[in-house]
Amino acid sequence: MAFLRFETEPGFFVAADTWGDPAHRPVVLLHGGGQTRHSWGDTANLLADAGWYAIALDARGHGDSDWSAEGHYGIEYLASDLRAVSAQLDRKPAFVGASMGGMTALIAEGERQPGTESCCTAIVLVDIAPRSEQKGIERIFAFMSRNQDGFASLDEAAEAVASYLPHRPRPSDHNRLEKNLRLRQETNGESRYYWHWDPKMLAIWRQNTGLDRTDGQQQTNNEERLYRAAHSLTVPTLIVRGGISDVVSEKVMTEFLEAVPHVHSVSVADAGHMVAGDSNHAFTRAVLNFLEAELGNE
């Protein structure tokens, strides 16, 4: 594994881990909101073993990527970063994006300027569609809004995650969890663990998703924008739904496939919104099957 940094704006950098041979076909892995590149470790390893060059990015404001002093965390900034990363690679990558990462990939490719080349070879949307179930989105925001004053220990953080993901077996150690936290010394001399993302993002995301509005107009505008982007896609596209997801229900996925019939689909049984973490091997196998079938030895 190697660590890289990509300059996406003058003096602004996003971080990445890579697996595999850089001469192989690249796949850029994009995590969900509030996560980091470390959520892709198992999938990245399997992709590299299958002959791909896996690049797991930290989105701006997450992990070891730069935080925006101006609070530039809207989807247009995330998409701009992704286009900049793609342009710096020797070959066009495939995009695999979970939740926020999937929306980033959808906007980066679906809203590219007319007459410009595609910035990717294929897109995999992981449990995200232009429309999402409101209850599932509210549950995500509720989890991210809690514990903004940090955790006294890794055990306390693990308990918070377990309450959010009750269907998932608890890990035997906290090594992976610790990578998603930062240890900060307080003014009283004590140390506390905080999620490894910029708290400024939460208010911006709530505003952009329309959760703080009662008329639903912002949510409608977002859905229409994402559907327009999806209709504009010309690269092979797959949506992977978690079989027990409360964000992309069967109804939501059916609506998406009826509206954008060139999109392929697959469901991963017994997986929730965090598909790759809930059932990693089944998820990665679905992604590899799609990429090999659509791209072959491209």
C-alpha positions as CSV (number, residue, x, y, z in Angstrom):
1,M,0.0,0.0,0.0
2,A,1.2,3.5,-0.8
3,F,0.1,7.0,0.3
4,L,-0.5,9.7,-2.2
5,R,-1.7,13.4,-2.2
6,F,-3.5,15.0,-5.1
7,E,-3.6,18.8,-5.5
8,T,-7.1,19.6,-6.6
9,E,-7.0,23.3,-6.2
10,P,-4.0,25.6,-5.8
11,G,-2.6,24.7,-2.4
12,F,-5.4,22.3,-1.6
13,F,-4.7,18.5,-1.3
14,V,-6.7,15.4,-0.9
15,A,-5.2,12.2,0.5
16,A,-5.3,8.7,-0.9
17,D,-4.1,5.1,-0.2
18,T,-3.3,2.9,-3.2
19,W,-3.1,-0.8,-3.7
20,G,-1.7,-2.8,-6.7
21,D,0.4,-2.0,-9.7
22,P,0.0,1.7,-11.0
23,A,0.3,0.3,-14.5
24,H,-3.0,-1.6,-14.1
25,R,-6.4,-0.2,-14.7
26,P,-7.4,2.3,-12.0
27,V,-10.4,2.2,-9.8
28,V,-11.1,5.2,-7.6
29,L,-13.0,4.4,-4.3
30,L,-15.1,7.2,-2.8
31,H,-16.3,6.8,0.8
32,G,-19.6,8.0,2.3
33,G,-20.1,11.1,4.4
34,G,-18.3,11.0,7.7
35,Q,-16.2,8.1,6.7
36,T,-12.6,8.0,5.5
37,R,-10.5,6.1,2.9
38,H,-9.9,3.4,5.5
39,S,-13.4,2.0,4.9
40,W,-12.2,0.6,1.6
41,G,-9.3,-1.5,2.8
42,D,-10.7,-5.0,2.2
43,T,-12.3,-4.1,-1.1
44,A,-9.1,-2.3,-2.3
45,N,-7.0,-5.4,-1.5
46,L,-9.3,-7.7,-3.4
47,L,-9.4,-5.3,-6.4
48,A,-5.6,-5.2,-6.5
49,D,-5.4,-9.0,-6.3
50,A,-7.8,-9.1,-9.3
51,G,-5.4,-7.0,-11.3
52,W,-6.8,-3.5,-10.7
53,Y,-5.0,-0.4,-9.3
54,A,-7.2,0.7,-6.4
55,I,-7.1,4.3,-5.2
56,A,-9.1,5.1,-2.0
57,L,-9.6,8.8,-1.5
58,D,-10.3,10.9,1.6
59,A,-12.9,13.4,0.5
60,R,-12.2,17.0,1.3
61,G,-12.8,17.7,5.0
62,H,-12.3,14.0,5.8
63,G,-9.4,12.0,7.1
64,D,-6.0,13.3,6.0
65,S,-7.4,15.5,3.2
66,D,-7.4,19.3,3.7
67,W,-10.3,21.0,5.3
68,S,-11.9,24.0,3.6
69,A,-11.6,27.2,5.6
70,E,-14.4,28.6,3.5
71,G,-16.7,25.6,4.2
72,H,-16.7,24.6,0.5
73,Y,-18.2,21.2,1.0
74,G,-21.1,21.2,-1.6
75,I,-21.3,18.4,-4.1
76,E,-19.9,20.7,-6.8
77,Y,-16.6,21.0,-4.9
78,L,-16.4,17.3,-4.2
79,A,-17.0,16.6,-7.9
80,S,-14.4,19.1,-8.9
81,D,-11.9,17.4,-6.7
82,L,-12.7,14.0,-8.3
83,R,-12.3,15.4,-11.8
84,A,-8.9,16.8,-10.8
85,V,-7.8,13.5,-9.4
86,S,-8.9,11.6,-12.5
87,A,-7.0,14.1,-14.8
88,Q,-3.8,13.4,-12.9
89,L,-3.9,9.6,-13.5
90,D,-2.2,8.0,-16.5
91,R,-5.4,6.2,-17.4
92,K,-9.1,7.0,-16.9
93,P,-10.4,5.3,-13.8
94,A,-13.6,3.6,-12.9
95,F,-15.5,5.2,-10.0
96,V,-16.9,3.3,-7.1
97,G,-18.8,5.6,-4.7
98,A,-20.7,4.9,-1.6
99,S,-23.5,7.3,-0.6
100,M,-21.9,10.7,-0.7
101,G,-19.1,9.2,-2.9
102,G,-21.7,7.9,-5.3
103,M,-23.4,11.3,-5.7
104,T,-19.9,12.8,-6.2
105,A,-19.2,10.3,-9.0
106,L,-22.6,10.9,-10.6
107,I,-22.2,14.7,-10.6
108,A,-18.6,14.6,-11.7
109,E,-19.4,12.6,-14.8
110,G,-23.0,13.5,-15.4
111,E,-22.4,17.3,-15.2
112,R,-19.2,17.5,-17.2
113,Q,-19.0,20.3,-19.8
114,P,-20.6,19.4,-23.2
115,G,-17.9,18.3,-25.6
116,T,-15.5,17.3,-23.0
117,E,-14.3,13.7,-22.5
118,S,-15.6,11.4,-19.9
119,C,-13.6,11.5,-16.7
120,C,-14.2,7.8,-15.9
121,T,-14.7,4.5,-17.7
122,A,-17.5,3.2,-15.5
123,I,-19.5,4.1,-12.3
124,V,-20.7,2.0,-9.4
125,L,-23.2,3.7,-7.2
126,V,-23.2,2.0,-3.8
127,D,-26.6,2.2,-2.1
128,I,-27.4,5.7,-3.5
129,A,-29.8,6.9,-6.1
130,P,-31.2,10.3,-7.1
131,R,-34.0,9.8,-4.6
132,S,-33.5,8.3,-1.2
133,E,-35.8,7.3,1.6
134,Q,-36.1,10.3,4.0
135,K,-36.1,8.2,7.1
136,G,-32.8,6.6,6.2
137,I,-31.2,10.0,5.5
138,E,-32.5,11.4,8.8
139,R,-31.0,8.4,10.7
140,I,-27.6,9.1,9.1
141,F,-27.8,12.7,10.1
142,A,-28.9,11.9,13.6
143,F,-25.9,9.6,14.1
144,M,-23.5,12.2,12.7
145,S,-25.0,14.9,14.9
146,R,-24.5,13.0,18.1
147,N,-21.2,13.0,20.1
148,Q,-19.9,16.2,18.5
149,D,-18.2,16.7,21.9
150,G,-16.1,13.6,21.2
151,F,-15.6,10.3,23.1
152,A,-13.6,9.6,26.2
153,S,-12.4,6.3,24.9
154,L,-12.4,4.0,21.8
155,D,-14.9,1.7,23.7
156,E,-17.3,4.6,23.9
157,A,-17.0,5.3,20.2
158,A,-17.5,1.6,19.4
159,E,-20.7,1.6,21.5
160,A,-22.0,4.5,19.4
161,V,-21.3,2.7,16.2
162,A,-22.8,-0.5,17.5
163,S,-26.1,1.3,18.3
164,Y,-26.2,2.7,14.8
165,L,-25.4,-0.6,13.1
166,P,-27.1,-3.2,15.3
167,H,-27.2,-5.8,12.6
168,R,-23.4,-5.9,12.2
169,P,-21.2,-8.1,14.4
170,R,-18.9,-6.1,16.6
171,P,-15.2,-6.3,15.6
172,S,-12.8,-7.9,17.9
173,D,-10.5,-4.9,18.1
174,H,-10.8,-1.1,17.5
175,N,-7.9,-0.8,14.9
176,R,-10.2,0.2,12.0
177,L,-12.4,2.4,14.1
178,E,-9.4,4.3,15.5
179,K,-8.4,5.3,11.9
180,N,-11.7,7.1,11.6
181,L,-11.1,9.1,14.8
182,R,-8.5,11.8,15.8
183,L,-7.2,12.1,19.3
184,R,-7.2,15.7,20.6
185,Q,-5.9,17.1,23.8
186,E,-8.3,19.4,25.5
187,T,-7.5,22.5,27.5
188,N,-8.0,20.7,30.7
189,G,-5.2,18.3,29.8
190,E,-7.5,15.4,29.0
191,S,-7.7,13.7,25.6
192,R,-10.8,12.9,23.6
193,Y,-11.5,11.1,20.3
194,Y,-13.4,13.0,17.6
195,W,-14.7,11.8,14.2
196,H,-12.1,12.5,11.5
197,W,-14.3,15.0,9.5
198,D,-14.9,18.8,9.6
199,P,-18.0,19.5,11.7
200,K,-18.8,22.5,9.3
201,M,-20.0,19.9,6.8
202,L,-23.0,18.8,8.8
203,A,-24.9,22.1,8.5
204,I,-24.1,22.4,4.8
205,W,-25.3,18.9,4.1
206,R,-28.5,19.4,6.0
207,Q,-29.2,22.6,4.1
208,N,-28.4,20.9,0.7
209,T,-30.6,17.9,1.4
210,G,-33.5,20.0,2.6
211,L,-33.7,18.4,6.0
212,D,-34.0,21.8,7.6
213,R,-36.8,22.9,5.4
214,T,-40.5,22.0,5.6
215,D,-41.6,22.7,2.0
216,G,-39.3,20.0,0.5
217,Q,-38.3,22.2,-2.4
218,Q,-34.5,21.8,-1.9
219,Q,-34.9,18.0,-1.8
220,T,-36.9,18.1,-5.0
221,N,-34.3,20.3,-6.7
222,N,-31.5,17.9,-5.6
223,E,-33.4,14.9,-6.9
224,E,-34.0,16.6,-10.3
225,R,-30.4,17.5,-10.5
226,L,-29.2,14.0,-9.8
227,Y,-31.7,12.5,-12.3
228,R,-30.5,14.9,-15.0
229,A,-26.9,13.8,-14.3
230,A,-27.9,10.1,-14.4
231,H,-29.6,10.6,-17.8
232,S,-26.4,12.2,-19.1
233,L,-24.3,9.2,-18.3
234,T,-22.8,7.3,-21.3
235,V,-20.4,5.1,-19.3
236,P,-21.5,1.7,-17.9
237,T,-23.2,2.3,-14.6
238,L,-24.2,-0.1,-11.8
239,I,-26.2,0.5,-8.7
240,V,-25.5,-1.9,-5.8
241,R,-28.2,-1.9,-3.2
242,G,-28.0,-3.2,0.3
243,G,-30.8,-5.8,0.7
244,I,-31.9,-4.3,4.0
245,S,-31.0,-0.7,3.2
246,D,-33.2,2.0,4.7
247,V,-31.8,4.6,2.3
248,V,-32.3,2.9,-1.1
249,S,-35.5,0.8,-0.8
250,E,-36.6,-1.7,-3.5
251,K,-39.2,1.0,-4.5
252,V,-36.5,3.7,-4.9
253,M,-34.2,1.4,-6.9
254,T,-37.1,0.4,-9.2
255,E,-38.0,4.0,-9.8
256,F,-34.4,4.8,-10.7
257,L,-34.1,1.8,-13.1
258,E,-37.4,2.7,-14.8
259,A,-36.3,6.3,-15.2
260,V,-32.7,5.5,-16.3
261,P,-33.0,2.1,-18.0
262,H,-29.3,1.9,-19.1
263,V,-28.2,1.4,-15.5
264,H,-27.5,-2.1,-14.2
265,S,-28.4,-3.2,-10.7
266,V,-27.6,-5.8,-8.1
267,S,-28.7,-6.3,-4.5
268,V,-26.5,-7.6,-1.7
269,A,-28.6,-9.7,0.7
270,D,-28.4,-8.9,4.5
271,A,-26.4,-5.7,3.8
272,G,-27.7,-2.3,5.0
273,H,-26.7,1.1,3.7
274,M,-23.0,0.4,4.5
275,V,-22.9,-2.4,1.9
276,A,-19.1,-2.8,1.6
277,G,-18.7,-3.1,5.4
278,D,-21.7,-5.3,6.0
279,S,-21.0,-7.9,3.3
280,N,-17.6,-7.1,1.8
281,H,-16.9,-10.2,-0.3
282,A,-20.3,-10.3,-1.9
283,F,-20.1,-6.6,-2.6
284,T,-16.6,-6.7,-4.1
285,R,-17.5,-9.8,-6.2
286,A,-20.5,-7.9,-7.7
287,V,-18.2,-4.9,-8.5
288,L,-15.5,-7.1,-10.1
289,N,-18.1,-9.0,-12.2
290,F,-19.5,-5.7,-13.5
291,L,-16.1,-4.1,-14.2
292,E,-14.8,-7.2,-16.0
293,A,-18.0,-7.6,-18.0
294,E,-18.2,-4.0,-19.1
295,L,-14.5,-3.1,-19.4
296,G,-12.8,-6.4,-20.1
297,N,-9.2,-5.8,-20.9
298,E,-9.7,-2.1,-21.8
